[in-house]
């Protein structure tokens, strides 16, 4: 009788385990939002920079500037509607916006972010270096919307600039990237460093290759790691084609 009960309990437990009722809740999904090519316009939000919008949409910043008649130093205002396609007439800028008809005073436009100081950057990137030390855990896959590589480390790991350049974004306003730093290296190349624990640079800073940008972290993801991207003319490219081979 006892053995029958044990067999019955064992069967129930097996069914329970196989059905998934005994499993822990699934790990959070990493949300590195895929580039959405369907949108034709973008409304500027507080904290945006033209380079951050370029990174978010995959449209080169030069095109955004040309299509929307935005001259250097690329001032954009909260509420501006930017065209993401060629051919459309530039929208009325926030500078021209006025208060509702019931008000007699003009609305003062609000800069989305402080314009960046002009930086002299090379025409191309002569060499790249690894942005962090650690184990390579994810590689580039456009089909899976994995637009970069991931390096596992710890919170004391330094995240460094992969080449000389200017910091054009530092913040957490881009969904799925946590605390993010974007460095512009030339007119064609930028690199991005996501999931940071603490950012050590600010927008406008000029950095050298190997200069620390942040501490590795887990903001926007699970586990301490760095998500690293290189983009050429707005398009994600495989970083492993640019980074030097690692020994061992």
Secondary structure, DSSP 4 states (H G I P E B T S, - for coil): -HHHHHHHHHHHHHHHHHTTTTSPPPPPPP--PPP-TT--EEE--TT--HHHHHHHHT--HHHHHHHTT--TTT--BTT-EEESSTTSPPPPPGGG----TT--SPPPP-BSSPPPPP----SS------SS-SEEEE--BGGGTB-SEEEE--TTPEEE-SSSEEEEEEES-STTSSEEEEEE-SSSEEEEEEEESEE---TT-EE-TT-EEEE-B-TTSSSSEEEEEEEETTEEE-GGGTSPPPP-
